Amino acid sequence: MCGRYALYGPQSRYREHFGVDDEFDLAPRFNVAPSALMPVLRESEDGRRSFVAARWGLIPSWAKDVAGMRKPINARAETAAVKPMFRHAFMRSRVLVPADAFYEWQVVDGGKQPYLIHMRDGAPFGMAGLLERWQGPDGEQVTFTILTTTANAVVARLHDRMPVIVRPEDYGRWLDARLVDVAELQGMLCPYPEQAMAAYPVSRRLNSPANDGPELLEPLPT
């Protein structure tokens, strides 16, 4: 699964990496938790990419009453195309969720040890996401979920699932709403090559969403 991630680099990193001109108004975030309002990248019909603010935890557009409703932060890549909760967004409203790292926990004596997982070259990356717009009594709510897949070797020692990280060369296809071939879409939703990734343990202060500072990126002494 993916239950926490981080987005802390300068805006120039994201403009260059994702091929977008605009920016998002957000201070660096080192401990993004469910329900957070975060930028996601979408593509309009004319091919222009832009960031939109969305809340992490999907509400489908057809929902009637969301009080007490499950708002999934993750969706399985293998079944999202057919599950009622996700199939509309999978076909028509795919996005990329920018990140610099994500976190996973390893069960150890005395509790769970968080690990930071990142690209070896320090580059940001785009996690495959689905976007929905729900019209409620207080106006529109824009929400998203992150797709997950089988863990690669880096993540597998911590958890059996990991977020789908879209290869940069596939960004255009993933974002293109005209692409509706399920087999082609699912072909992009595979584990990211482990050779490009690394992980290290970080402070258990990460366990509380109230803690959000650059010290959470520091590796634990070995």
N, C-alpha and C positions, 0 to 999 in steps of 0.2 A: 504494500500500500504506500501511499504518500500522505503523511499527516502533518508535516512541517517542512518549510523550505525557507530560503533566504534570497534576498534581492538587494544588493548593497553597492553595486558598482556605479561609476559615473554614467550620466545619461549618454555620453558619447559612445560608450561600449555598446549600448543597445541600439542606438541609431545605426551604427556601422554593422553590427552583427545581423540585425533583422531587416536591414534595408528599408528604414522608415525615416521620415523627416521630422515628425512631431515628437514631443516629449510627454512624460506624465509627471504630475505634481505629487511626488512621494518622497519622503525622507528615507534613507537607507533602512532596510528591515532585515534583521538578523534572525528572527524567530517568527515567521509568518504562520499563524494558526488558523484553523477553520473559522469561518464567519468574517475573516478579514476582508476589507475592500482593497483589491489589488488590480494592477493593470494586466490586461490580456491583449494579445495582438490579433486583429481581425483583418480581413481583406474585403474591400468593397467590390461591386460588380465591375468597376472600371480598372481593377487591379491595384488600387492604391491601398497601402497598408497603414493602419493607424492603431493607436492604443485606445482601449475603452476600459473604464473602471467597472469592475464586477465583484460581487461578493462570493467568497469561496463556500460552496454548498448549494447544489443545484435545486432550483424550483422549476419544474416543467411548465410550459406556457398554458397547459390545459388544467392545471391544478385549480380546484375550487376553493378549498379552505386549507391554508398552510399551517394553521395553529396545530402544533404537535406533529406535523408531517415530517417524515425523514427527509433530510436535505443532504444527499450523498456528496461527500467530498471526492470520492473516487468512483470510477466505473471500470469494469473489466473490459479490456480491449477486445477480448474474444467474443463477447456477447453484446456489446453496446449497440450494434447495428440492429438488433432485434428486440431488445428490452424496451417496453413501453416508456420507461422513465427517460431513456436516452436516445431512442432511434431517430426522433425528429432532428435533434441537434447534431447527431452523428452524420446525417445526410445533408443538412442545410446550414449548420452554424458551428463549424469547427474553428478553433482558435489555437494559438500558441500561448503558453503561460511562461513568461520570461523568468529565469532563475539563475543564480550564481552557484547554488548548492542546494541539496536537500538533506534531510536527516532520517536516520533509521536507528532503531534500538536493538541491542543485543541483550538477551537474558543472561544475567550473571549472578553469582552469589551476592545476595544483598539487594537485588533489584534489577533495574534495566540500565544499561550503559548506552548513552546516545553517541552516534557517530555522524560526522559530517562527510558527505559524499560529493565530489566535485570533479571537474575535468582536470586532467593532469596539466594541461597548458594554461589553466586559469581562465579559459573563455567562458562567457555565459552560454546558456543553452535554452532551448524551447521545449517545454513539456506539452504533449498533446492534450488539448482541452476541448470541452464542449460548452457552448454558451447558450443560455436561455433568457428570454425576457417574459416576465410575468406581470400582468396588470392586476394590481390589488386595489383595495379601497383607498390606500394612501398614495397611489401612483405606481409607476413602473419600478420593478426590481430586476436588476440585471445580475445573473448569477452564473457560476461556472463549476465544473467538476474536472478532475484530472484523470486521464486514462492510465491504467496500470497493466503491466505485462509480467511474464516470468522474469525473475531476477537473473542478472548476469553473475559471473563468478565473484565480482567485487561485493555485490550486495547480498548474494545468496547466503553467506555466513551470518548475516544479520536477519534477513527476512526472505521469504520465498517470492515476494512480489516487489516490483519497483515501478516508478513512474515511467511511462513511455517518453523517451527523449527522441524527438524527431531529428533525423539527420539534416543538417543545413541545406543539403542539395534537394531535400524533399519539402522544404517549407512551402514553396509555391503550390505544389500539388495538394498538400494537406489543407491549405487555406482556401483553395479554389472550390467554391460551392457548386460549380458546374460539374465537378467530378462526383459521380454517384455510383461508380462501380465498387461494390463492397469488397470484392477480392483485392482490387488494387489498393484500396484504402487500408485494409487490414495488413497488406504486405509491408506497409510502412510502420506498423505497430509492433515491432520486435525489440528484444533487449538490445540496448546500446552496447557497442563493443567494449568489453572490459578493459582492453589494453589502453583505452583513452581515459579511463577513470581511476580514481583513488579514493580511499576512505581513511579517516583517523578518528580516534575517540576525542570527545570534547566534554566540557563540564556538564554535570547533571543539573546545573541551573537552567539548562535548556528545557527541562521538563515542565517548567512553569511558563505559560505564555506571557506572564507579566514581565519576565526578563527578556530584554531586547537590546543588546548592545554588542559592539565589536568583540568584546572579550569572549563571546560565545563561539567565535571562530578559532580561538586559540587551541592548539592540540594539547592534550594532557601530557605532562612529563612522563617519559618512559624510564 
